[in-house]
Amino acid sequence: MKKEAIYRKHPLDSLNGNPLTEAIEVIAHEDELNKKLTFKPTFEKSLTDIPAVYQQVFLERLEKVHVPAPYLYGIYNKFVGLILDGYSKYTPHSAETNKLQMAIALAARKGERLEEEFISRTTAPSVFVHGHSGVGKTKGIRSVLNVIPQVIKHNKFENKIFRQDQLVWISLDMPSTPSTKGLALNFFNCTSSDLI
């Protein structure tokens, strides 16, 4: 889902002045998030008064009912907090970012590896959700992610041209076997179909 950037100031000054952080909308109240996550189908008529084919339509809608679990607000806060913190470290217009982009471009032109001085942290913060099979972990996580824009399209920031698509998150399923090839296939299937 691609969305046009709408910039908002945050209460933390360290998150302002950066188009990547200001474009992230924060849902600050649990009841507001719950409204976005809840889906209850509407029924126009009594099921007994309509033909069986229409009854089947209603039954299909019942499978899509979603009432958010209380822990989803905590997961939402964790996801958005990690996203904001990650983007706060990379301001696109900063001299440091321009230096890094130039170094990557030069190394790519020469067919060389990037110098060690430009490589910092090699691990990313993560979130671990566990529980019994079938209790709604995957559905809950996906519903929370669907509230956060996946791709944000930037055109202009603070009256300066800034054309860039910001990939905020991706979601991929881990293969059932410890296969690197399976993980790579899931990654490329995810990025090619979900980002359009």
ROLUMLUM-764698 format. One record per atom (N, C-alpha, C): residue in three letters; x, y, z. Coordinates in steps of 0.02 Angstrom, whole numbers, plus 32768, in hexadecimal, padded with zeros to 4 digits. Atoms other than C-alpha are relative to their C-alpha. Last residue first. Example, Ala and Ser with C-alpha at 12.3 -4.5 7.8 and 13.67 -1.06 7.14 Angstrom:
<nodes>
SER7FD67FC57FFD;SER82AC7FCB8165;SER7FD980378025;ALA802D7FC58000;ALA82677F1F8186;ALA802D803C8000;
</nodes>
This chain:
<nodes>
ILE801A7FDE803C;ILE80A07F8A7ED2;ILE7FC380298012;LEU7FEC7FBA8001;LEU80F97F617F75;LEU7FE480277FC5;ASP801E7FD67FCC;ASP80A47EBE7FA3;ASP800F804A7FF9;SER80487FFB8004;SER80C17E597F04;SER7FE280328031;SER80197FF28043;SER817A7E6E7EE0;SER7FB580097FFE;THR7FF17FBE8018;THR81B47E857F91;THR7FE3800E7FBC;CYS801D7FCC7FD7;CYS815B7DEE7FDA;CYS800C80457FE2;ASN80488003800D;ASN81877D757F4E;ASN7FDD80388026;PHE800C7FE38041;PHE823C7DB07F5A;PHE7FB67FFC7FEC;PHE7FEF7FB98001;PHE82437D938015;PHE7FEF801F7FBD;ASN80357FDC7FDC;ASN81E67CED800F;ASN800D804B8000;LEU803C8001802B;LEU825F7CAF7F89;LEU7FC780258021;ALA7FF47FD18037;ALA82F57CE67FF2;ALA7FC380037FD2;LEU80047FBD7FE5;LEU82B07C8E808C;LEU800880347FC9;GLY80477FF47FF0;GLY82917BEE8029;GLY7FF68046801C;LYS80227FF6803F;LYS83427BF67FE1;LYS7FB68010800B;THR7FEF7FBC8016;THR838B7C0D808E;THR7FDD80107FBF;SER7FE57FFA8043;SER832E7B7080C6;SER800E80497FEF;PRO7FCA7FCF7FFB;PRO83137B49817D;PRO8025800A7FBE;THR7FC080237FFA;THR826C7AF48155;THR803880358006;SER800880327FCC;SER81C07B3E8175;SER803F7FD7800A;PRO800F8043801A;PRO81F27BD78112;PRO7FFB7FCE803A;MET7FC480297FFC;MET81E47C7E816D;MET7FEE7FBB7FE4;ASP8007803D7FD9;ASP81547CE88132;ASP80417FD97FFE;LEU7FF8803D8026;LEU817A7D9780F7;LEU7FFA7FC5802F;SER8012803B7FD9;SER81457E428130;SER80097FC37FD4;ILE801480398029;ILE81917EE280F1;ILE7FEF7FC7802F;TRP7FFC80447FE4;TRP819A7F8B8146;TRP7FF27FCD7FC9;VAL80047FFC7FB7;VAL81B080468129;VAL80067FBA801F;LEU801980427FED;LEU81ED80468075;LEU80027FFC804C;GLN7FE780197FC0;GLN81FF81008052;GLN7FDF7FBD800F;ASP8031802E7FE2;ASP81E881337F9D;ASP80217FE2803D;GLN7FE880417FE8;GLN825281CA7F75;GLN7FC57FD78018;ARG802580368022;ARG824282727F22;ARG801F7FBD8015;PHE7FEA803D7FDF;PHE827A82FD7F98;PHE7FD67FC77FE4;ILE8011803D8025;ILE826F83A77F46;ILE801E7FC48025;LYS7FC880198028;LYS8280842D7FCA;LYS7FE97FC07FDE;ASN7FF77FD9803E;ASN81F084968010;ASN803E7FED7FD8;GLU7FEB7FBD7FEB;GLU81FD844580BD;GLU8016802A7FC4;PHE7FFD7FFA7FB7;PHE81ED8398806F;PHE801E80438011;LYS7FE57FC07FE9;LYS81B583787FBC;LYS7FFF8001804C;ASN7FF37FD48039;ASN818B82DC7F59;ASN8025803F8014;HIS7FEC7FBB7FF1;HIS8187824B7FD3;HIS800B80267FBF;LYS7FE37FDD8039;LYS812981A87FB6;LYS800C80498013;ILE80137FB97FFE;ILE810F813F8051;ILE802480227FC7;VAL7FD57FD6802A;VAL811180818041;VAL7FE580478002;GLN7FC780298013;GLN80CB800780C2;GLN803380287FD7;PRO7FF480018048;PRO80578080811A;PRO803F7FD87FEF;ILE7FC47FD8800E;ILE803A804781CE;ILE800B7FFF7FB5;VAL80117FBD7FE9;VAL7F88800A81F1;VAL803980307FF1;ASN802B7FE08033;ASN7FA97F6F8186;ASN7FE880468015;LEU7FD67FE68037;LEU803B7F4481F9;LEU7FD680247FCC;VAL7FDC7FC67FE7;VAL7FC47F36828E;VAL802A801E7FC8;SER80317FCA7FFA;SER7F4E7EC3822D;SER80218040801A;ARG800F7FE48043;ARG7FE37E5B81F4;ARG7FCC80388005;ILE7FC67FDB8018;ILE80207E4582A7;ILE7FF180207FBC;GLY7FF97FC37FD8;GLY7F737E1482E5;GLY8039802B7FE8;LYS80367FD28013;LYS7F567D998257;LYS800580428026;THR7FF27FE78043;THR80017D498275;THR7FCA80327FEA;LYS7FC37FD78000;LYS7FE87D388331;LYS800C80207FBB;GLY80087FC08022;GLY7F337CFF8327;GLY803D802C7FFF;VAL801F7FCF7FD3;VAL7F267C6F83A4;VAL7FFB80467FE1;GLY80467FF3800D;GLY7F407BE78320;GLY7FDF8034802D;SER80167FFE8046;SER7FE37B9E8360;SER7FB6800F7FFC;HIS8018803F801E;HIS800C7BC68414;HIS7FE9800B7FB8;GLY803F80197FE5;GLY806D7C62843E;GLY7FEC7FC07FDC;HIS800680497FFB;HIS81037CCA840E;HIS7FBC7FEE801F;VAL8044800F7FE9;VAL81257D7983CF;VAL7FF97FB48002;PHE800D80487FFE;PHE81DA7DB283C0;PHE7FBB7FF6801E;VAL8039800D7FD4;VAL81FD7E638388;VAL7FF37FB57FFC;SER8035802D8016;SER82A37E95833C;SER7FC97FFB8034;PRO802C80117FC8;PRO832D7F158342;PRO7FC67FD57FE6;ALA80397FD37FF8;ALA83A07F0982AC;ALA7FD87FED803E;THR803C80227FE9;THR844D7EC0829E;THR7FC980338009;THR801380348031;THR84E07EFC8237;THR7FC47FD78016;ARG802680377FE2;ARG84FF7FA1828F;ARG7FEA7FCE7FCB;SER80067FFC7FB7;SER8582800D823C;SER7FDB7FC28018;ILE802B80367FE8;ILE85C77FFC818D;ILE7FFD8005804C;PHE80467FEF800D;PHE8607809F8145;PHE7FCF7FCB801B;GLU80137FC57FDA;GLU86B580918193;GLU7FB680127FF7;GLU801780107FBC;GLU86C47FDE8152;GLU7FE7803D8027;GLU7FCC7FFD7FCD;GLU86D28016809C;GLU7FE27FF58045;LEU80027FC37FD9;LEU86487FDF8026;LEU80347FFD8038;ARG802980037FC4;ARG867A7F517FB4;ARG800380438024;GLU7FDE80107FC1;GLU86BC7F717F07;GLU7FCE7FFB8039;GLY800980487FF4;GLY86707F6B7E59;GLY80227FE98040;LYS7FBF80218005;LYS86BB80167E32;LYS7FFA7FB48009;ARG7FE27FF28042;ARG861180617E0C;ARG80417FDA7FF5;ALA802680268032;ALA85C4800B7EA4;ALA801D800A7FBA;ALA7FED80467FF8;ALA864C804D7F18;ALA7FDC7FD57FCC;LEU7FBB80088019;LEU863380FD7ED5;LEU80167FB78004;ALA80007FF78049;ALA857580F47EEB;ALA80467FF57FE3;ILE8021803B801D;ILE858280AC7F9C;ILE800280047FB4;ALA7FD180397FF8;ALA860181337FCD;ALA7FE37FC07FE2;MET7FCA7FF78031;MET859081BB7F85;MET80327FC68004;GLN801C800E8042;GLN84FA817A7FE5;GLN803680067FCA;LEU800B80488006;LEU856081748086;LEU7FE67FEE7FBB;LYS7FBE801F8004;LYS85A08226806F;LYS7FF97FB57FF7;ASN7FE67FF28043;ASN84EF8264804A;ASN80457FE07FF6;THR8025802B802E;THR84B1820E80E9;THR8018800A7FB8;GLU7FEB80457FF4;GLU853A825F8151;GLU7FDD7FD07FD0;ALA7FBF800A8021;ALA851B830A8105;ALA80177FB88007;SER7FC47FF37FD8;SER846583028139;SER80407FF27FD8;HIS7FDE7FC38017;HIS83D5831380BD;HIS8041800E8026;PRO7FEC80018046;PRO8396825F80CD;PRO8028803D7FE8;THR80227FC7801E;THR8397825F818C;THR801880067FB8;TYR7FEC7FF48046;TYR83C981B281C4;TYR7FD680387FE2;LYS7FB780038005;LYS83CA818F8280;LYS801980117FBA;SER7FE47FC37FE1;SER831681C88299;SER804C80037FFA;TYR7FFC7FC98031;TYR82DF8144821A;TYR8020803F801F;GLY7FD480118038;GLY830B80B5828F;GLY800880397FCF;ASP7FBC7FFE7FE7;ASP82BD81078328;ASP80327FF17FC8;LEU7FEC7FBA7FF5;LEU821C812B82CA;LEU804880058017;ILE7FFD7FDE8042;ILE820F80798287;ILE801880478009;LEU7FC480178022;LEU823A802A8330;LEU800980237FBC;GLY7FC67FE67FDC;GLY81B880958389;GLY80417FEB7FDE;VAL7FF87FB98013;VAL8137806F8303;VAL803B801F8023;PHE7FF07FF98047;PHE814F7FB38317;PHE800E80497FED;LYS7FBC801A800A;LYS81567FB683D6;LYS801580097FB7;ASN7FD17FD07FE4;ASN80BD802783E4;ASN80487FEA7FF5;TYR80007FC4802B;TYR805A7FB7836D;TYR80348032801A;ILE7FDA8012803D;ILE808F7F1C83CF;ILE8004803B7FD1;GLY7FB980057FEE;GLY80557F6D8471;GLY802C7FEF7FC5;TYR7FEA7FBB7FF8;TYR7FAF7F9E8421;TYR804A80028014;LEU7FEE7FE38041;LEU7F9E7EEB83E3;LEU801680498005;TYR7FB87FFA8009;TYR7FA67EA38494;TYR801480227FBF;PRO7FE27FC87FDA;PRO7EEE7EC884B7;PRO804B800A7FF4;ALA7FEC80167FBE;ALA7EB27E54842B;ALA8022803A8024;PRO7FBA80027FED;PRO7E5F7EA98398;PRO800B7FE98049;VAL80037FD77FC4;VAL7DAF7E758365;VAL80467FFD801E;HIS7FC27FF77FDA;HIS7DB87E3582B4;HIS7FF380308039;VAL80097FDA7FC3;VAL7D277DEA8253;VAL804380058024;LYS7FD47FC58001;LYS7D647DAD81A9;LYS7FF7802B803E;GLU7FBB80157FFB;GLU7D1E7CFD81BC;GLU8030803B8004;LEU7FF2800F7FBA;LEU7C737D4881DF;LEU80487FE9800A;ARG7FED7FC27FDD;ARG7C757D958132;ARG80117FF38049;GLU7FBC7FEF8016;GLU7C787CE880E2;GLU801780408024;LEU7FD3802D7FDD;LEU7BDE7CB9814A;LEU8049800D7FED;PHE7FFA7FEA7FBA;PHE7B837D52810C;PHE80317FD58026;VAL7FDB7FC08001;VAL7BA77D258057;VAL800A80198047;GLN7FB980128007;GLN7B6E7C71807A;GLN802C803F7FFE;GLN7FEC80157FBD;GLN7AC67CB480B9;GLN804B7FEE7FFF;TYR7FF37FC27FDB;TYR7AB87D0E8013;TYR80147FF18049;VAL7FC47FE2801D;VAL7ACA7C687FB5;VAL801380408025;ALA7FC3801F7FE6;ALA7A4E7C15802C;ALA804080217FE5;PRO7FEA803F801E;PRO79BD7C898001;PRO80457FEA8019;ILE7FE17FF98041;ILE79897D13807C;ILE80167FBC7FE5;ASP802E7FE38032;ASP79107D21810E;ASP801C80037FBA;THR803580318010;THR796B7CAB8186;THR7FD180197FC9;LEU7FE68036802A;LEU7A097D148183;LEU7FC97FCF7FEB;SER7FFB803D7FDA;SER79AD7DAD81C5;SER80167FC77FD1;LYS803E80257FF4;LYS79CF7E44815C;LYS800D7FC4802C;GLU803A7FD88013;GLU7A507ECC813F;GLU7FBE7FDE8013;PHE8033802E801A;PHE7ADD7E7A81A1;PHE7FC280297FF1;THR80457FEB7FF4;THR7B787EE181BF;THR7FD17FCF7FDF;PRO802B7FFA803B;PRO7C247E9481CE;PRO7FB980168013;LYS803D80257FF1;LYS7C8E7EBB8268;LYS7FD280097FC4;PHE802C800A8039;PHE7D417EF08248;PHE7FC67FD48015;THR803D80277FF7;THR7DAB7F3C82D2;THR7FD97FFB7FBF;LEU7FF380488005;LEU7E5E7F7182AE;LEU7FC07FD68002;LYS7FE380108042;LYS7E3E80288286;LYS80087FB57FF6;LYS80337FF18033;LYS7DC8803E831B;LYS80197FED7FBA;ASN803280357FFF;ASN7E457FE4838B;ASN7FC9800C7FCD;LEU7FE4803A8024;LEU7ECE805D8357;LEU7FCC7FC87FFD;GLU7FFC7FED8046;GLU7E6380F2838C;GLU801C7FC77FD5;ASP80448006801C;ASP7E35809C8430;ASP7FFF80147FB6;GLU80138045800C;GLU7EEE807F8456;GLU7FBB7FFA7FE0;HIS803080197FD0;HIS7F1F81358445;HIS7FE77FBB7FEC;ALA7FEA7FF97FBB;ALA7FBB817E83F5;ALA7FD17FE28033;ILE804180067FDF;ILE7FA681448342;ILE800E7FFD804A;VAL800280267FC2;VAL8049818482F9;VAL7FB88001801B;GLU80387FEC7FD4;GLU805481BA8244;GLU7FFF7FD2803D;ILE801E80377FDB;ILE80FF81A081F6;ILE7FCB801B802E;ALA8033801F802A;ALA812682288176;ALA7FDD7FC68023;GLU803C7FD77FFF;GLU8181829181F9;GLU7FC87FE37FD5;THR802380087FC1;THR81FD82038214;THR7FBF80298001;LEU800E80477FF4;LEU823881EE8161;LEU7FDB7FF48041;PRO803D80158024;PRO822882A8813A;PRO7FED7FB7800E;ASN7FED803A8028;ASN82A482D581C4;ASN7FC27FE77FDC;GLY7FCF7FE88030;GLY829783818215;GLY80197FC87FD3;ASN80167FCB802D;ASN8240833582AC;ASN803880177FD2;LEU8026801F8038;LEU8261828D8300;LEU7FE880337FCD;SER7FD180298028;SER82EC82D18372;SER7FDD7FDD7FC6;ASP7FDD7FD78032;ASP8274835983AC;ASP802E7FD77FD4;LEU7FB880057FF6;LEU820582D88402;LEU802480277FC8;PRO7FEE7FDF7FC1;PRO814E83118405;PRO804B7FFC8010;HIS8005802E7FC8;HIS813F82E3834C;HIS801380258040;LYS7FCD7FF77FCD;LYS811C835982BB;LYS7FF27FD08039;ARG801A7FEC7FBF;ARG80B28316822E;ARG803B80088030;TYR7FCE7FF57FCC;TYR80D983048174;TYR7FDE801B803F;ILE801E7FC87FDB;ILE805D82B580FC;ILE802D8009803D;ALA7FE67FE87FC0;ALA80B68246807F;ALA7FD8803B8019;GLU7FDC7FBF8006;GLU804D81FA7FF5;GLU801580178045;LYS80257FC67FE7;LYS802081448017;LYS802A803E7FF6;LYS7FD87FC38006;LYS805480A27FC3;LYS7FD5803B8013;MET802A7FC58000;MET800080008000;MET802D803E8000;
</nodes>
